[in-house]
Amino acid sequence: MCQQTVSKNIAKDIKVIIIEDYKLTRVGLRYALNEIENINVVAEAQNAEQGLELAKKEQPDVVLMDLGLPGINGLEATIKLKALCPNTKVIILTSHDREEEVVASLGSGASAYCLKDIDPITLSNVIKNVDKGACWIDSNVAHLALKLFPKPENTEIMATNRNYDNKAKLTERENEVLKLLVQGKSNTQIAQELIVSVHTAKAHVCSILQKLCVDDRVQAAVKAIKEGLVQV
């Protein structure tokens, strides 16, 4: 995709588009993110229609998508964007705490779900991880999503009592990783908390996805919540 990687020994710039209707928020995000190495905000839009046209033209790596857009809302825009640019990752930024919007976001095709009070450094790390294929859920978002699901009779970790498609059961360590994953922890944060390497944490996450028969971290977190696999 990028022919300039030969001239950059570290990493290519991540092309970002911001779709946000409040100008002050757009300007603030653009200024803060352009200060971060290897992140380049190439365009910004005040509504979904304009944002979709820009995405079609720029083919960004990552789009920051506001939920409360005028006209086409952020959820609809995410679905349309993924159809137009399937390789573009979407990070939903929201100031809302309505449970239905949070859960609806889980099925829209977004790779990350952040509240707008996220600090710029954390957001930049989310962008870089999502660009590499990771998923991320704000711990507050995970908490809101949890409210929508009935509480199981036994809320302790129950993965060892279940057998998913005849695959191996989760190990004790994988149960620990799953709990942190549901809390929205990144691989780096999981590694720090469990005092293991990032490579080991990533391997545990990959094993969990395979054993739970899901495609990504978001689906794993949702399944863990719905099935009562962890106590949050």
N, C-alpha and C positions, 0 to 999 in steps of 0.2 A: 504493500500500500504506500509506503513511504520510501522514496529513492534516496533520501538524504542520510540514511542511517550510517553510511560509510564515513561521513564527515563528523559524526557524533559518536564518540566512543562509549558514552554512558547510556543514553536512552533517547529515543525520538520524542519530540514534543507531542503531548496529548492535545489534540484539537477539541476544544470545548465550545458549545453553544449554550447560552443562557436564555431560557424562555420564562419570562417573569413580567407581570404587568406593571409593577411598581418601579418607576425609573430609579429611585434612590437605591432600592435593593439591587437592581441590575448593575448600577454603577459601582456600588460597594463590593459586590461579588467579583465583578470584572477586575477592579483595582487590586483586591486582595489576592485573587488567584493568579493574576499575571505577575505577581511578586514571587510566586513559587516556581522553582526550577522545573523545567520540562512540562509545564502546563501553559497552554496558549489559548486564551479566549478569542476565538476568531470572529464571533458574531453574537448579537443579542437580539431578542425579539420581545415585543410587548403583548403578543397574542399567539395562539396556536397556529393560525393560518400563516402568519408571517414566519413563524418558527419552522413550520414544515417546509416552506419554500426554501428557507436558508439551509435547512438540513439536506434537502435534495441537492442543492448546489454545492455545499461545502463538504458533505459526507464526513461529519465530525466523528471522533472516537467516542465522545461522551456528551450527552445533553443533560443539563440541569433543568428539570421541569417543575414548575409551580403547579399545584393542584387547582387553586382557585382562579383559573384564567377566565376572562370574559369570552362569551361565545362558546367555542369548543373547549371543554374543561381539560385539565391535565391528564385525566384517565383516558378519555377518548383520544387525546392527542398522542399519548404514549402508544396506544394500539395502532394508530395510523402511522406513527413514526417508525415503529418496528416493521410494519409492512413495507414502507418506503426504503428504509435503511436497516436491514436486518442485522448488520454488524455493528451498528451504533448502540452503545450502552446508555440506558436512561437512569438517572438518579432523581427520584422524586423529592422535592423540598416542600415541606408544608408547615404552616403555622397552626393548622387545625388539629384538634384532638378528637374528632368525631370517629367513633369506632368503625362505622360502616365505610367511611372513606379509606381508613387504614387497610381494612381487609380487602376492599375492592382493588386497592393498589397491588395487592399480592398477585392478582391474576392479570394485571395489565401488561406484563412483559418487562417491567422495570427491574433493574439489578440491585438497587439500593433505595432505602426509605429513611430519610433524615428529617428531623425537625429543624426549623430555621434558626434555632438558637445554637446550632452547632458552630464550634469555633473554626476559623479558616484553616488552621493546620490540620485538624481532624478531617475536615471536608476534603482538603487536598489529598490526604492519605486515602480517603474513600475513593476519590476519583482515580488515583493511581492503581489501587487494588482492583476496582471494578474494570478498569481498562485491561487488566491482565486476566479477567474472566471471573473474578470473585464476586460474591454477593455480600451485602451488608445491611443489617437492620438496626436502627437506633433502638437502644434498650427501652426507651419510652414507647416506641411503636410496638415492640414485642409485647410490652405490658398491656397496651390497649387491645391488641389482637387477642390476647389471652382471655379477655373478658367475654368474648363472643362465644367461647366454647364451654360446654357444660363441664363442670368439675368432676373428674372421675372419683369413684368411691375411695380408691387408694391412689393418692397423688405422689407416692414415692416413685423412684425410677423403676419402670416395669419392663424395660427392654429385654431383660434377661428371661422374662416369663413369656415372651412372644417369639414367634418364628416367622420372619418375613420371606415368603416365597421360598421356603426351605433353605434359605441362606444361613450362614453362620450367625450366631447371636452376637450382640454387641459385648465387647469386653468391658471390664470395669473402667479402664482408662477411656474407652470410647464413650461410655456413659458420662464421664466427667467432661469430656470434650463437647458432647451434645448439649449438656447444660449450659456451657459457656457460649456455644453457638446460638442457642435460643435467646441468650441475653444480648445478642448482637455483637459479640466479640470477634475481632479479626483474627487471622492466623497468628499474627505477631503478638496480639494481646493474649491469645490462648497459650502460646509458647511461653510468654513471660509468666503467666499465672501458674502454669504447671511445671515451670523450670525445665523446659525441653527446647530443642531447636525448632526454628520455624519450619524446617523441612519435615520434622517428625510430626508437628501439629498438622501440617497440610496433609500428610499421609493418613493421619487419623480421620481427618475430615473426609477425604476421598473414600476411605473404607466405610465410614458411616453412610455416605450417600449411596454407595453400592448396596450395603446391607438393608437400607430402608427403601431401596428401589425408587429413588428420586433423582432428579437431574441437577439440582443445585441446592445451595445453603438455605435459600428462602423456603423451598419445598420441604426440606428436612426440618426446619424450625416449625413450619405450620403443621407437619405431620406429628412432630413430637408433642406439640400443644394439643392437637385434636385427639391423639391417642393416649394422652396422659403419661407419656414416657418419662417426663422429668417433672420435678417439683420446682416451680419458679417463685 
